[in-house]
Amino acid sequence: MPESCFVKPISSADFQAAKALWKVCFPEDSDEFINYYFAKRIDPKRILGLYVNGELVSMLCVRIRETSFCGEHRRIGFIAGVCTLPEYRRRGYVRQLLDRANLMLAFKGVFASMLQPFSFDFYRKLGYETLAERRVIEITKDTLFFTDCPADGTHLDRIHIPAAYEIRDIYAKFMNGRTLAPIRTLSDCSILLEEYALYPGVSACNGRAYALGYRSDDRIELDEFAYSDVDAALGLLTSLIRGSGKLLVPLSKDETAFLDGTDFACRQGKVDGFNMIRVSDKRFFYGLPVKNVSELREIKPAPYSFDKY
């Protein structure tokens, strides 16, 4: 019997099936995180599913966000949670979902979508182009910034778990209209802090810089690192490395200058792609000083974002 295949937004009756599909495809995620993500991070109405003979076998999540591009605000569709049951892969289902998602976005006046790919080659074949790039630097205990600082760290501002308003304010100053940076509300930042409380997360702030990431054994890997001044940035990183053996810090590809002149040495990671964009209509570029993604990628300061979804 031929397969009956169709794409549609999932219904409330399929919500548990969507969670089960996520669990199969992302087994590293705990039930606690999955429940959090579906409750706080994504509107069920924006989950697009592909059904075969009535069974949900593939899906993706779409979230429309306000994002800064060349000083102008643009609404962008953030794509996440792209997954397909193993036995249904390599049938073109993800292509069908992405085509439908971008068409639905265009109907809403949203002419581009972004995602963080598991494979740049895979998504390049589906119309996506690399946009933001970054480097990850590695810091170890023998590369402290301030070699002459008091052992008790009294030269540093008090380190604490950030409040949502601190994340919002420091983030806004750090990004300062940088191309690709999503506009964050106080609610966005509160939800973000909830996420890092689910795991052995790291949430640290000294009032002028913050860091969010995860701890594993004697290593801290940061997802976000933002600051309003250089001294605060160096002070926070110094505090973090004192409590771990290795610290991995993401920076935009043009953001290593603040390390110059410090008592600090690190392995400067190579520049890699971070996310990709697919522009479905040239109207996306109306009012911008660029005409295509290649030109957008070369804007100074370089496009940058922490956001994965």
N, C-alpha and C positions, 0 to 999 in steps of 0.2 A: 504494500500500500504506500503511495507517495506521502511524503511528510507534509503536514500542514504547518507552515511557518509564517508568523506575523510579528510585527513590532508594535508595542503600545505602552503607554504609561502603566505601571503596575496598579492594581487595585488594592484596597485595604485587605482583601481576602488573601492576597499574595505576599503580604508584608513578612510573614514568618518564612515563606519560601525564599524571599530575597535575603533574609538573614542567614538561612541555611546555605544558600549559594555562596555568600560571602565567606562563611566559615570553611567551606570546602576549598575555595580558591586562595584564601589568606589564613592558613591554619595557625600562623604565628600570633594572630590577634585573639585576645581573650574574649570570652562572652561579655565581660564587663565593658570592654572597649566597644564591641559591636553594638551593644545596647545603647551606650553613650552616643556613638556615631549616628545611629539611626534616630535617636531622640533629639539630639542637639545640633548635629552638623548638617543634616540633610532633610529637606522636606520630602516625605514619601511621594508626594505628587510629582516630584522631579526625578523619580527613578524610572528610567526607560528600560523596558524588558523585551527580550526576544523569546517567543514561545514556539515550541515544536510539539505538535499534537497536544496542545494545551498545557505543556509543562514549561515552566520558566527555566531556561537553560543558559541564558546570557543576559547581562544587564550592565548599565552604567548609571552614574549619578551626575546630575547637572545642577550647579548652583550659580545663579547670576550675581555678579559682584560689581561694585563701582570701583574702577581702577584708574590710576593716574597715567596718562600718556602725553609726554611732551607738555606738561602743564595743563592739559585738558583732561576732563573726566570722560571715560569710555566704559560702558557696561560690557562685561566679558562673561562668557559662560565658562566656568571652571568645571572640567570633566574629571571625575574620580571614580574609584571602585569599578573599573572596567574588568569584567571577569566572565568566564565561560566554563561550564562544566568540562572536565578533561575529555570526556568521550565525544563532545560536540565541537571541539576545536578544529581549526584549519578548514572551516567551511564558509568563511567570509562573514560570519555573524557580527563580528566587531565592526567591520566596515559598514554593514547595514545600520547598526546602532548609531555610529558616529555620523553617518550621512543624515539619518533622521533627526538626531539631536541638533545638528547644525542648521537643518531646515527649520526646525521648531524655534530655535533661537532667532533666526532671521525674521520669522513671522512676528517676533516680539521686538524687532528693531535692534537685535544684538547680532553684530556681524562678524564675530570672531569667538573662538573658543581656545582655551589653554588647558594643558595637562602636564603632569610630570611623568615621563614615560619610563617603563621598565626597559625598553629598548628603543633607541632613537631610530634605528634602521626600520623597525617594524612600523612605527607611526609616520615615518617619512613617506612610506608607500601609501599612507592613507591621507596625505595632503598636509601634514604638519611640518613646520619648519622650526629649527632651534631658535630660541629668542634669548632668554637670560643665560648667562654663563657665570660660573663662580669658581673659586679655588678653595680648598680646605687646607688650612695650615695645621701642623702637628706641633704641640708644645709638650715638653717633658719637664720633670722636676729640676733638671740641671740647667734649664734655660729660663730661670725666673727673670722677670723684668727688673726688679729693684734688688740688686745684690747687697745693698747696704742698708736695707730697711730693718726696723726692729722686728725681732722674732715674733712678738705678739701681734703684729699687724696693725699697730695703733695708728699708722700713717694712712690707713684705708678708711673710707666711709663704712658705716655699719652695714654688713651684709644681711639681707632679709629676703623673705619670700615676697615677690612683688605684688602690689595691689593692681587691680585691673586698670585704674586710672594712670598708674605709673607706666604700665606697658603701653597704653594708648598714647601718652604724652611723649615718652622717649622714642617710640616708634615713629610718631609723626615728625619729630625733629630730625631723626636719623634719615628717614626716607625723603622728607622735604620735597615732595612732588616728583621724586625720581620715577622715570618711566617704568611701568609695570607694577608699581606698588599698589596693592589693594587699599582702599580707604577703610580703616578700622574704626568701629564704634566701641563704646564701653562694653556693650553686650558681647561683641566679638571677642574682646580681650578676656572677659569673664569666662566664656566658654572655652577659650584656649587654655586658661589656667586649670580648668577642670580636667582637660585631657592629660596634662602633665602630672596630675595627681593620681592618675589611674595606675601608673607603672612606677618603677624606681626612677622617677623623673628628677630632673634638676631644674629648679626655678630659683634664680638668684638675682638680686638687685642691690645696688648701692645708692639709689636715688637718681643717678645720672646715666646708668648703664644697666642693662638686664641681659640675662642669658637663660635660654630654655633648651633642655635636651634630656638625654637619658644616660644613666650610669650602668655600666656593665663591668663587673669585677673591679679592676683598678683603672678604669678608663671612663672618661666622660666624652660623649659625642653630642655637640650642640647642634640644634636645628636652627636656632635664632640667636643672634648676638647683635645688639643695637646699643647705641650710646649717643649722648648729647655733647660730650667732650672727650678728648683723647686721654686725659689723666684718669677719668672715671673708667674708661675702657680698659686701660692697662691695669688699673687697680683691681677691677673685678676679675680679669683673667688671672692675675697673680694669686688672688684668693682661691680661685677654683683649682688651679694646678697644685696648690699646697695640699688639697684634700684628695688628690688622685695621682696616679702614675703617669697618665697621658691625657691630654686634652686636644680634641679635634674641633677646630673653629672654622665655620664657613664665612667667607668674605666675598664681596663682589670682585670681579677680575681686576678692577682698578682701585682696590681699597687696601693695599698693603703699605702705602706711604706712611701711615701713622706709626709703623713699627720702626722707621728709620731713627737712628740716634738713641735707641733704648738699649739697655743691657740685656739684649734678648737675641737669641738665635733660634731659628726653627726651620724645619723643612718646608720650603715654599711649595705647596702642592701645585700640580699642573692645572691649567684652566680646563674645565669640563662644562658641557651643557648641563643646565638645571631643569629647564622646562621647554615646551614647544607651543607654538601657536598655529592655528589654522584660520585664515581670513576667508570668509565665505562671500563677501561682497566688498567691492572697492569703496563703498560708502564709509567703511570703517576708517579710512584715511582722510576723509573730508575734514578740513580744518587743521590737519597736522602738517608739519613741515617735511614730511616724508611721503613716499608713494608706494613703498613696498616693505616687506619684512627685513630684507637685507639692509636697507637704509635705516630702518628702525633699530636694528641691532647695533649700528655704529654710532648712535646718539651718545653724547657725553653729558653727564656721567652715564656709564653703561646701565642698561636695563637690569633691574635686580628685584628679587622677591624671595621671601621665606616661604610663601604660602604654597602648600601642596594640593589644597582643595578649598 
